[in-house]
Amino acid sequence: MQTGMVKKTIEAILAHLGVVFELEIIEDSDINAIRFLVKTNKPQSLIGHNGENLAALSHIVKKITDKQLSSNSAQPENRRYFIIDVNDYQLKHISDLKSKAHILAERARYFKNSVEMNPMPPRDRMIIHSLFSNTHDIKTESSGAGANRRVVLKYVSIGENAL
């Protein structure tokens, strides 16, 4: 039900903007989300500077579908996390984010200390938290407030982990 609503909302907004596109729905187990892949010949206007337009589009679609789902009294547990991607921009961003996180986790292990990542939006923090959720020697924690909220990768020695 949610997937259909999200798809219709994306299609309606992009059609209203006059964008020629194809929409593909992908079940992405790497990020535990549904990825709505928009393929277009002119992605720049949809992506914007540093993905700002894409983030705004995602926010609008999320608010619209949340409103529709709450009016249909859908249970929150039936709602799935989704991302909107344009020409694999988000996929590359997530891949880069994971690479940086792995490098910083290795640094935390080597120095046996905590390492802070740069401030990032909530969706990126969620990806980092889920990336290390099953890692025994690295724990994640968000710190800061607002636009300065970031993920801290904390080294935990095996002896401490047993406590």
C-alpha positions as CSV (number, residue, x, y, z in Angstrom):
1,M,0.0,0.0,0.0
2,Q,2.7,2.5,1.0
3,T,4.8,1.7,-2.1
4,G,1.9,2.5,-4.4
5,M,1.2,5.8,-2.7
6,V,4.8,6.8,-2.8
7,K,5.0,5.8,-6.5
8,K,1.9,7.8,-7.4
9,T,3.1,10.8,-5.4
10,I,6.5,10.9,-7.1
11,E,4.9,10.5,-10.6
12,A,2.4,13.3,-9.9
13,I,5.1,15.7,-8.7
14,L,7.5,15.0,-11.5
15,A,4.7,15.2,-14.1
16,H,3.7,18.5,-12.7
17,L,7.3,19.7,-13.0
18,G,7.4,18.6,-16.6
19,V,10.1,16.0,-16.1
20,V,10.4,13.2,-18.6
21,F,11.4,10.1,-16.5
22,E,11.1,6.4,-15.9
23,L,10.5,5.2,-12.4
24,E,11.9,1.9,-11.1
25,I,11.1,0.4,-7.7
26,I,14.0,-1.5,-6.1
27,E,14.0,-3.5,-2.9
28,D,17.4,-2.6,-1.5
29,S,18.5,-5.0,1.3
30,D,21.8,-3.2,1.8
31,I,20.1,-0.2,3.3
32,N,16.9,-2.1,4.3
33,A,14.7,0.3,2.2
34,I,12.7,0.6,-0.9
35,R,14.6,2.7,-3.5
36,F,12.5,4.6,-6.0
37,L,14.9,5.1,-8.9
38,V,14.1,8.0,-11.2
39,K,15.8,7.8,-14.5
40,T,16.0,11.0,-16.5
41,N,18.1,12.7,-19.2
42,K,18.3,16.0,-17.1
43,P,19.0,15.0,-13.5
44,Q,20.7,18.3,-12.5
45,S,17.5,20.1,-11.7
46,L,16.1,17.2,-9.6
47,I,19.4,16.6,-7.7
48,G,20.5,20.2,-7.2
49,H,23.6,21.4,-5.5
50,N,24.9,18.7,-3.1
51,G,21.6,16.9,-3.5
52,E,19.5,19.7,-1.9
53,N,16.7,19.5,-4.4
54,L,16.6,15.7,-4.1
55,A,16.4,16.0,-0.3
56,A,13.6,18.5,-0.7
57,L,11.7,16.3,-3.1
58,S,12.2,13.3,-0.7
59,H,10.9,15.4,2.2
60,I,7.8,16.6,0.3
61,V,7.0,13.0,-0.8
62,K,7.5,11.7,2.7
63,K,5.2,14.3,4.2
64,I,2.5,13.7,1.6
65,T,2.5,10.0,2.0
66,D,2.7,10.2,5.8
67,K,-0.4,12.4,5.7
68,Q,-2.2,10.0,3.4
69,L,-1.2,6.9,5.4
70,S,-2.3,8.5,8.7
71,S,-5.7,9.5,7.2
72,N,-6.1,5.9,6.1
73,S,-5.1,4.8,9.6
74,A,-2.2,2.6,8.4
75,Q,-0.3,1.1,11.3
76,P,3.2,2.7,11.7
77,E,4.8,-0.8,11.7
78,N,3.5,-1.2,8.1
79,R,5.4,1.8,6.9
80,R,8.7,1.1,5.2
81,Y,11.7,3.4,5.0
82,F,12.2,4.6,1.4
83,I,14.6,6.7,-0.6
84,I,14.2,8.6,-3.8
85,D,17.2,8.3,-6.1
86,V,17.9,10.1,-9.4
87,N,20.2,8.3,-11.8
88,D,21.8,6.4,-9.0
89,Y,23.0,9.6,-7.2
90,Q,21.8,8.4,-3.8
91,L,23.4,4.9,-4.4
92,K,26.8,6.5,-5.1
93,H,26.3,8.9,-2.1
94,I,25.5,5.9,0.2
95,S,28.5,3.9,-1.1
96,D,30.8,6.9,-0.5
97,L,29.3,7.4,3.0
98,K,29.9,3.7,3.9
99,S,33.5,3.8,2.6
100,K,34.2,6.9,4.8
101,A,32.6,5.2,7.8
102,H,34.7,2.0,7.3
103,I,37.9,4.1,7.0
104,L,37.0,6.0,10.2
105,A,36.0,2.7,12.0
106,E,39.5,1.3,11.1
107,R,41.0,4.5,12.6
108,A,39.0,4.0,15.8
109,R,40.2,0.4,16.0
110,Y,43.8,1.3,15.4
111,F,43.9,4.1,17.9
112,K,41.4,2.4,20.3
113,N,39.5,5.7,20.5
114,S,36.3,7.4,19.4
115,V,36.1,9.1,16.0
116,E,33.6,11.7,15.0
117,M,32.2,11.9,11.6
118,N,31.2,15.2,9.9
119,P,27.7,16.5,10.6
120,M,25.1,14.8,8.4
121,P,21.3,14.6,7.8
122,P,19.2,12.0,9.7
123,R,18.9,9.6,6.8
124,D,22.8,9.4,6.5
125,R,23.1,8.9,10.3
126,M,20.6,6.1,10.1
127,I,22.6,4.4,7.4
128,I,25.8,4.6,9.5
129,H,24.0,3.2,12.6
130,S,22.6,0.3,10.7
131,L,26.0,-0.4,9.0
132,F,27.6,-1.0,12.4
133,S,24.6,-2.5,14.2
134,N,26.1,-6.0,14.2
135,T,29.7,-4.9,14.7
136,H,31.0,-5.9,18.2
137,D,34.0,-3.6,18.5
138,I,32.4,-0.5,17.1
139,K,29.3,1.2,18.6
140,T,27.7,4.3,17.1
141,E,26.1,7.2,18.9
142,S,24.7,10.5,17.6
143,S,25.8,13.7,19.2
144,G,25.2,17.4,18.7
145,A,22.1,19.2,17.7
146,G,20.4,20.4,14.6
147,A,22.5,20.8,11.5
148,N,25.6,19.9,13.6
149,R,24.3,16.4,14.6
150,R,26.9,13.8,13.8
151,V,27.7,10.1,14.3
152,V,30.5,9.1,16.8
153,L,32.2,5.8,16.1
154,K,33.2,4.4,19.5
155,Y,35.8,1.6,19.8
156,V,34.8,-1.0,22.3
157,S,37.3,-3.6,23.4
158,I,36.1,-7.2,23.5
159,G,36.4,-7.3,27.3
160,E,34.2,-4.2,27.7
161,N,31.7,-5.6,25.3
162,A,30.9,-8.5,27.6
163,L,29.7,-6.2,30.4
